[in-house]
Amino acid sequence: MSQNEYFELVQSLAADLNKDDIKLPSFPEVVVRIRTALDDPDTTGADIANILGVDAVLTSRVLILANSTYHNPAGIKIEGLDAAVGRIGFEKVRTAAIAYAVEQLHASKGLEPLKDELRATWSFGMRLAAMSEVIARQCTKLDGDSAFIAGLLHRIGVLYLCTKYTDYPTLLQDAETRKSLIDEWAAPVGESIVANWKFPEEIQSTLNPDEVETTRRRTTANLADVVTTAKNSLNGGDNTWYETDEAKRLELTEEKVPAIMELYQQKLDSLASALR
């Protein structure tokens, strides 16, 4: 590893953060149109269906989600896009569109040498999103869709660091160097990206280590508690993830774990089907 290159990259990241100039490529046009439409209270299901209809991949994913066990336990098949939007609701369309956009960013051209790192980051993001949503819905009155997005974007800073590969290929090919950069920079970089994408502050705060730390002095559960607990549950090898301070604030007990894990698997299955 070149110490000069490492120092140069760290200086660049620090300067970008100070200027609030941490950005990733824009979302695909269809996702931007959906977000804009959903911000309009007069938008109808038919309006959303018309926007979705221009993108075959996103259309198929919404239909698959609407027919998944997680969203359709009765097994009543839906084939029309209007009906699919009606079944899963506007917020689920929003989260499906954002997941689609983030997946596209992970497949950006020029980053093929880091494809294993990016694939692992994307996979973990989807699992964390699924578990975050389930925990939020089962244990709190917090919005499950916001929890899903918070989990999905939790490691978006890793993606940004990987985009630096074109400028620092030798540096970022080294796994130890990448880990060092990720440990130090992924969280603040991710928070800046999420802020630039204009996600709510409650989602931004889940990427802020200081905010996560202050939750230990809170009595009311928030999204940082949800994402932290979801992350603990996915770490493996530790059966006490539901006994942490964060989990206690969520009123998550051992008795709730079986139902949470069952719903998590259903959610994960529905996402896996949609992403094929």
Buried (B, 14 or more C-beta within 10 A) or exposed (E): EEEEBBEBBBEEBEEBBEEEEBEBEEBBEBBEBBBEBBEEEEBEBEBBBBBBEEBEEBBBBBBBBBBBBBBBEEEEEBEEBBBBBBBBBBBBBBBBBBBBBBBBBBEBEEBEEBEEBBEEBBEBBBBBBBBBBBBBBBBBEBBBBBBBBBBBBBBBBBBBBBBBBEEBEEBBEBEEBBEBBBEEBBBBBBBBBBBEBEBEEBBBBBBBEEBBEEBEEEEEBBBBBBBBBBBBBBEEEEEEBBEBBBBBBBEBEEEBBEEBEEBBBBBBBBBEBBBE
